């Protein structure tokens, strides 16, 4: 047992030092949540996922994590799960868990530190909560709660699939844990129907944007709310409601006064985010609703891209459309031919670079309102980033074994090929650091790679678990970047 404890603490020390430059910015589970249990007074809640191996203690009302601990040290050969029983001590100072292999773990309830690993049940007076029985039935779509006294029933729409579910000890709340790719925790008050998440931000993240001064971070997603975080403290300081559908994209204006949100197949809304008031809203019919927005560096234009109508440019004073761009100049009629998957302005706001779903990159001159050139790069979706005043550009593809490349815009000559033995292509996002020395790519499986523009191999990999189409944003000073996606987690990396 002493040997096991020694190896375990060595493991914790290594983990802490290896992750020294990663800040888990209100991070929860990344895989299926198997267990959710309230503390005896219902003020806290523990959750456990076998997929990511994390054991987490949450504050129920604020939705914030108290601590997160890895549990892989408990697992023995061929075991797929670790924890299966959860108890609080009578004095509330410790937590005791029992693993699938029959061993017991004693945790400091305040810090999450492991106090003991034993084969026998520890000699601590434990509490089995006197739970108020709540009658319920559940199917794939809903949970039906029955009042034992009146017989009245209430129905609640299910979150996620058939994963973790539990009721509070006083019978006033239900808790649901999501599955793989949707691993948030939702708490609902039975009486009022009010719900909140134990992660401080929306479930599926669709948009991330730093304010130009870097002091604030806007995050949005499937719950239709924009969350404003104070970047240094990592706390939610404000929320903006008013969107009618899930939000897929966010962008701050260069002067920091406006914030644009784009709904999935809905409105584009321009906000005075400090007063939470609408400045303008633009309505679009499916399939013409934009899914990408980008301000020009000089703040004069707002560029949008949609599935069907190509790209459109708006004047940011009048919010009137001044130009539209189709994938091919000869395209006309109902659709513009090809879906735009990425857009980027040159630093002087004169050129637009666009990556398309058919593997092409197109460059446009805004002032002269003309198409400059088309470059073919593979057969799948391309993600593009302009460098400087457009003399160079980066392109990454969602195609297997397709390397990332840096091109000369004038000659179309390949300057650098970025490749790694473990890198298999399938890029779902690419973001260039404001200082243009680094860039970040997100893979289809959730692997985040940091690259130096002058090196052909990645300089660091960040594991965030499966996340789907990740939203990525760099701080204005280029020192940190944020990542979020389908797994509900918001990561902040140095």
C-alpha positions in Angstrom: 0.0 0.0 0.0 2.8 2.4 0.8 4.3 1.7 -2.6 1.0 2.4 -4.3 0.6 5.7 -2.5 4.2 6.7 -3.3 3.7 6.1 -7.0 0.4 7.9 -6.9 1.8 11.1 -5.5 4.7 11.0 -8.0 2.1 10.7 -10.7 0.2 13.8 -9.3 3.5 15.8 -9.2 4.3 14.9 -12.8 0.7 15.8 -13.9 0.9 19.2 -12.2 4.2 20.1 -13.7 3.4 18.9 -17.2 0.2 21.0 -17.3 1.8 24.1 -15.7 0.9 26.3 -18.7 -2.7 25.1 -19.2 -5.6 26.7 -17.4 -8.7 24.7 -17.4 -11.2 27.5 -17.8 -14.2 26.2 -16.1 -13.8 22.6 -17.4 -16.0 19.7 -16.7 -16.3 16.2 -18.1 -15.4 15.3 -21.7 -17.0 11.9 -21.8 -20.2 10.1 -20.6 -21.1 10.9 -17.0 -22.0 7.7 -15.2 -22.6 9.0 -11.7 -24.1 12.2 -10.1 -24.8 12.4 -6.4 -25.8 15.2 -4.1 -24.2 15.9 -0.8 -26.4 15.3 2.3 -27.4 19.0 2.5 -27.8 19.2 -1.3 -25.3 22.2 -1.5 -22.7 20.2 -3.4 -22.7 17.4 -6.0 -20.1 14.8 -7.1 -19.9 13.5 -10.7 -17.8 10.8 -12.2 -17.0 9.8 -15.8 -15.2 6.6 -16.7 -14.3 7.9 -20.1 -12.2 10.8 -18.9 -11.6 9.3 -15.5 -12.4 12.5 -13.6 -14.1 12.7 -10.2 -15.5 16.3 -9.7 -17.0 18.1 -6.8 -19.4 21.0 -7.7 -21.1 23.8 -5.9 -24.8 23.3 -6.9 -26.1 26.9 -6.8 -23.2 28.7 -8.4 -22.4 25.9 -10.9 -18.7 26.2 -10.2 -16.2 23.4 -9.8 -14.6 23.0 -6.3 -12.0 20.5 -7.5 -11.3 17.9 -10.1 -9.3 14.7 -9.5 -8.1 12.0 -11.9 -9.0 8.4 -10.9 -6.9 6.3 -13.2 -4.6 5.3 -10.3 -7.4 3.3 -8.9 -8.0 1.1 -11.9 -6.6 -2.4 -12.1 -6.0 -4.5 -15.1 -8.9 -4.8 -17.6 -11.2 -2.5 -15.6 -13.1 0.0 -17.6 -14.6 2.0 -14.7 -13.3 3.0 -11.3 -15.8 4.5 -8.9 -19.2 3.1 -8.1 -20.2 4.1 -4.5 -20.0 7.6 -2.8 -20.4 8.5 0.9 -19.9 11.7 3.0 -18.5 11.6 6.5 -20.7 12.7 9.3 -18.6 15.8 10.0 -18.6 16.7 6.2 -14.8 16.8 6.1 -14.2 13.7 4.0 -15.6 11.8 1.0 -15.3 8.0 0.7 -15.6 6.2 -2.6 -15.6 2.5 -3.3 -14.1 1.3 -6.6 -15.3 -1.5 -8.9 -12.3 -3.6 -7.7 -13.5 -3.3 -4.0 -10.9 -0.9 -2.8 -11.7 2.3 -0.9 -10.5 5.9 -1.4 -10.7 8.6 1.3 -10.7 12.1 -0.1 -10.4 15.5 1.7 -13.8 17.1 0.8 -12.4 20.6 0.8 -9.3 20.0 -1.4 -9.9 16.7 -3.2 -6.6 15.3 -2.0 -6.4 11.6 -1.4 -6.0 10.9 2.3 -6.0 7.1 2.2 -6.2 4.1 -0.2 -7.4 0.9 1.7 -8.6 -2.6 1.0 -11.0 -2.4 3.9 -13.7 0.2 4.5 -12.2 3.1 6.5 -13.2 3.5 10.1 -15.1 6.8 9.5 -18.7 7.4 10.5 -20.4 7.8 7.1 -23.8 9.2 6.2 -26.3 7.5 4.1 -28.6 10.5 3.3 -32.3 10.1 4.4 -33.6 10.7 1.0 -37.1 12.0 0.3 -38.5 9.7 -2.2 -39.4 11.2 -5.5 -41.5 9.2 -7.9 -40.5 9.5 -11.5 -40.4 7.7 -14.8 -38.1 8.5 -17.7 -37.9 7.7 -21.3 -35.6 8.9 -24.1 -37.5 12.2 -24.5 -38.8 13.2 -21.1 -38.8 12.7 -17.3 -42.2 12.6 -15.5 -42.2 13.5 -11.8 -45.2 12.5 -9.6 -46.2 14.2 -6.4 -46.8 11.4 -3.9 -49.4 13.4 -2.0 -51.5 15.1 -4.7 -50.8 12.7 -7.5 -50.1 15.6 -9.9 -47.4 15.1 -12.5 -44.9 17.3 -14.2 -43.0 16.6 -17.4 -39.4 17.8 -18.1 -37.7 17.4 -21.4 -34.7 15.1 -21.1 -31.2 16.4 -21.5 -28.9 14.1 -23.4 -29.5 10.4 -23.5 -29.8 7.6 -21.0 -26.8 8.6 -18.9 -26.6 9.7 -15.3 -29.7 10.8 -13.4 -30.5 11.4 -9.7 -32.7 13.4 -7.4 -31.7 15.7 -4.5 -32.1 14.4 -1.0 -34.8 16.9 -0.1 -36.8 16.0 -3.2 -36.7 19.5 -4.8 -34.2 19.0 -7.6 -33.3 16.5 -10.4 -29.8 16.3 -11.9 -28.9 14.9 -15.3 -25.5 14.1 -16.7 -24.9 14.1 -20.5 -23.2 11.5 -22.6 -20.1 11.5 -24.9 -20.0 14.8 -27.0 -22.6 16.4 -24.7 -21.1 15.9 -21.3 -22.6 18.7 -19.3 -24.5 18.5 -16.0 -28.0 20.0 -15.8 -29.9 20.7 -12.6 -33.6 21.4 -12.6 -35.9 22.7 -9.8 -39.0 20.5 -9.8 -41.4 23.1 -8.5 -40.4 26.0 -10.8 -38.9 24.2 -13.7 -35.8 26.5 -13.6 -32.7 24.9 -14.9 -29.0 25.7 -14.8 -25.7 24.0 -15.9 -22.8 23.0 -13.6 -20.3 24.6 -15.9 -21.0 28.4 -16.0 -21.5 28.5 -19.8 -23.7 27.0 -22.5 -23.8 23.3 -23.3 -22.5 23.2 -26.9 -20.2 26.1 -27.5 -20.7 27.8 -30.8 -18.8 31.1 -30.6 -15.8 32.5 -28.7 -14.4 36.1 -29.0 -12.1 38.2 -26.9 -12.8 41.9 -26.5 -10.1 44.0 -28.3 -8.5 45.0 -24.9 -8.4 41.3 -23.8 -10.2 42.0 -20.6 -13.4 40.1 -21.5 -14.2 36.8 -23.2 -17.6 36.3 -24.8 -18.9 32.7 -25.1 -22.1 31.5 -26.6 -23.8 28.3 -27.7 -26.9 26.1 -27.8 -28.7 27.7 -24.8 -29.0 31.0 -26.8 -27.3 33.1 -24.1 -24.1 35.1 -24.5 -21.8 34.8 -21.4 -19.2 37.5 -20.7 -16.3 36.3 -18.6 -13.8 38.5 -16.9 -10.6 37.0 -18.4 -8.2 37.4 -15.4 -10.6 36.0 -12.8 -12.3 33.5 -15.2 -15.7 34.4 -13.7 -19.0 35.1 -15.5 -19.7 38.8 -15.0 -22.7 39.3 -17.3 -25.1 37.5 -19.6 -27.0 38.7 -22.6 -30.3 37.2 -23.5 -32.5 37.8 -26.6 -31.3 35.4 -29.2 -34.0 33.1 -30.4 -31.9 30.2 -31.6 -28.6 28.5 -30.8 -25.6 30.9 -31.5 -23.0 29.7 -33.9 -20.6 32.6 -34.1 -19.5 35.8 -32.2 -17.3 38.8 -33.1 -16.3 42.0 -31.4 -15.9 45.1 -33.4 -12.3 46.4 -33.5 -13.1 49.4 -31.3 -14.8 47.1 -28.8 -18.1 48.9 -28.8 -20.2 46.3 -30.6 -20.7 42.5 -30.4 -22.2 40.5 -33.3 -24.0 37.2 -32.7 -25.1 34.9 -35.4 -27.9 32.4 -34.8 -28.2 29.0 -36.4 -30.5 29.6 -39.4 -31.8 32.8 -37.7 -30.9 36.4 -37.0 -27.6 38.3 -37.1 -27.8 40.6 -34.1 -25.6 43.6 -33.4 -25.3 44.5 -29.7 -24.1 47.3 -27.6 -22.9 44.6 -25.2 -22.2 47.0 -22.3 -25.8 48.1 -22.1 -27.1 44.7 -23.5 -29.2 46.6 -26.1 -29.9 45.8 -29.7 -28.4 48.1 -32.3 -29.5 46.2 -35.3 -30.8 42.8 -36.3 -30.8 41.3 -39.8 -33.2 38.5 -40.7 -32.3 35.7 -43.1 -34.3 32.9 -44.6 -32.9 29.3 -44.6 -30.5 28.5 -46.2 -29.2 32.1 -46.6 -28.5 32.6 -42.8 -24.8 33.2 -42.2 -22.7 30.9 -40.0 -19.5 33.0 -40.0 -18.9 36.7 -39.2 -15.7 38.7 -39.4 -15.0 42.4 -38.9 -12.4 44.0 -41.2 -9.3 45.2 -39.2 -10.2 48.8 -39.9 -13.8 48.2 -38.6 -15.5 49.5 -41.7 -16.9 46.3 -42.9 -18.6 43.2 -41.6 -18.2 40.1 -43.7 -20.7 37.2 -43.4 -20.7 33.7 -45.0 -23.6 31.3 -45.5 -24.3 27.9 -46.9 -26.2 29.2 -50.0 -25.5 32.9 -50.6 -21.7 32.9 -50.5 -20.3 36.0 -48.7 -21.8 39.4 -48.1 -20.2 42.6 -46.9 -22.0 45.2 -44.8 -21.1 48.8 -44.0 -20.8 49.0 -40.2 -22.2 52.5 -40.1 -25.5 51.9 -42.0 -25.5 48.1 -41.7 -26.5 47.9 -45.3 -25.2 45.3 -47.7 -22.7 46.8 -50.1 -21.5 43.7 -52.0 -22.0 40.0 -52.3 -19.4 37.4 -53.5 -20.3 34.0 -55.0 -17.9 31.1 -55.2 -17.7 31.7 -58.9 -18.4 34.9 -60.6 -20.5 33.1 -63.2 -22.7 31.6 -60.5 -26.2 33.1 -60.3 -29.7 32.2 -59.2 -30.8 30.5 -56.0 -27.4 29.4 -54.7 -23.8 30.5 -55.0 -22.5 27.1 -55.8 -20.2 26.2 -52.9 -20.3 26.6 -49.1 -17.8 28.9 -47.5 -16.2 27.3 -44.5 -13.7 30.0 -43.5 -13.0 33.7 -44.2 -10.1 36.0 -43.4 -9.3 39.7 -44.1 -5.8 40.9 -44.9 -4.4 43.3 -42.3 -5.0 46.3 -44.5 -8.7 45.4 -45.0 -8.2 45.3 -48.8 -8.3 41.5 -49.5 -10.6 38.7 -48.6 -9.4 35.1 -48.4 -12.1 32.4 -48.4 -11.9 28.6 -48.0 -14.6 26.5 -49.6 -16.1 23.0 -49.1 -14.9 21.8 -52.5 -11.2 22.3 -51.7 -10.7 25.7 -53.3 -9.4 29.0 -51.9 -10.5 32.2 -53.5 -9.0 35.7 -53.1 -11.1 38.9 -53.6 -10.2 42.6 -53.8 -12.8 44.5 -51.8 -12.1 48.0 -53.0 -12.0 47.1 -56.7 -14.9 44.6 -56.1 -13.3 41.9 -58.2 -12.3 38.3 -58.0 -8.5 37.9 -58.2 -7.8 34.2 -58.3 -8.8 30.6 -57.4 -6.4 28.0 -56.0 -7.3 24.3 -55.8 -6.2 22.5 -52.7 -7.7 19.0 -52.3 -11.3 18.0 -52.4 -12.6 18.7 -48.9 -13.3 21.8 -46.7 -10.4 24.2 -46.5 -9.6 26.6 -43.6 -7.6 29.6 -44.5 -5.8 32.5 -42.7 -4.2 35.5 -44.3 -0.8 36.8 -43.2 0.2 40.4 -43.3 -1.4 42.4 -46.1 -2.2 39.2 -47.9 1.2 38.3 -49.4 1.0 34.9 -47.8 -1.7 32.6 -46.5 -2.1 29.4 -44.5 -4.5 26.6 -45.6 -5.5 23.5 -43.7 -7.9 20.8 -45.0 -10.5 18.5 -43.5 -9.0 15.8 -45.8 -7.1 12.7 -44.6 -3.3 13.0 -44.7 -3.5 16.5 -46.2 -0.7 18.6 -44.7 -1.1 22.3 -43.7 0.7 24.6 -46.1 1.9 28.2 -46.3 1.7 29.8 -49.7 2.9 32.8 -51.5 -0.2 34.6 -52.6 1.3 36.2 -55.8 3.0 33.1 -57.2 0.9 30.4 -55.5 4.2 28.8 -54.6 4.4 26.6 -51.5 6.7 28.1 -48.9 6.3 25.6 -46.0 4.7 22.3 -45.5 3.5 21.5 -41.9 3.4 17.8 -41.1 3.6 15.5 -38.1 3.8 11.7 -38.0 0.8 11.7 -35.6 -1.1 14.3 -37.6 -3.7 12.8 -39.9 -5.3 15.9 -41.4 -9.0 16.2 -40.7 -8.6 19.8 -39.5 -11.9 21.5 -38.4 -10.5 24.9 -37.6 -7.4 27.0 -38.0 -6.7 30.3 -36.1 -3.7 32.5 -36.6 -2.1 34.2 -33.6 -2.3 38.1 -33.8 1.5 38.3 -33.9 1.5 35.9 -36.9 4.3 33.8 -35.4 2.0 30.9 -34.3 -1.2 29.3 -35.3 -3.5 26.7 -33.8 -5.4 23.8 -35.5 -8.2 21.7 -34.1 -8.6 18.1 -35.4 -11.8 16.2 -35.8 -11.1 14.2 -32.7 -10.5 17.2 -30.5 -6.7 17.3 -30.7 -5.4 20.9 -30.5 -2.0 21.5 -32.0 0.1 24.7 -31.6 2.4 25.4 -34.5 5.3 27.9 -35.1 5.0 29.5 -38.5 8.7 28.8 -39.1 8.7 25.2 -38.1 7.3 22.3 -40.0 6.2 20.2 -37.0 3.8 21.2 -34.1 5.5 22.5 -31.0 2.8 21.4 -28.6 -0.3 19.2 -28.4 -3.2 19.9 -26.0 -5.7 17.1 -25.2 -9.2 18.3 -24.6 -11.2 15.1 -25.5 -13.7 14.8 -28.3 -15.2 18.2 -29.0 -16.4 18.3 -32.6 -16.2 21.6 -34.5 -14.1 23.6 -32.1 -14.4 27.4 -31.7 -11.0 28.9 -31.2 -10.0 32.5 -30.3 -6.7 34.2 -29.5 -6.4 37.1 -27.0 -5.4 40.4 -28.7 -1.9 40.2 -27.3 -1.5 36.7 -28.7 -0.4 35.2 -25.3 -3.4 32.9 -24.7 -6.1 31.1 -26.7 -9.5 29.7 -25.8 -11.1 26.6 -27.2 -14.6 25.3 -26.8 -16.9 22.9 -28.6 -19.5 20.1 -28.3 -18.2 18.7 -25.0 -19.3 21.9 -23.2 -15.8 22.7 -21.9 -14.1 26.0 -22.2 -10.3 25.7 -22.2 -7.8 28.5 -21.8 -4.2 27.8 -22.9 -0.9 29.8 -22.5 
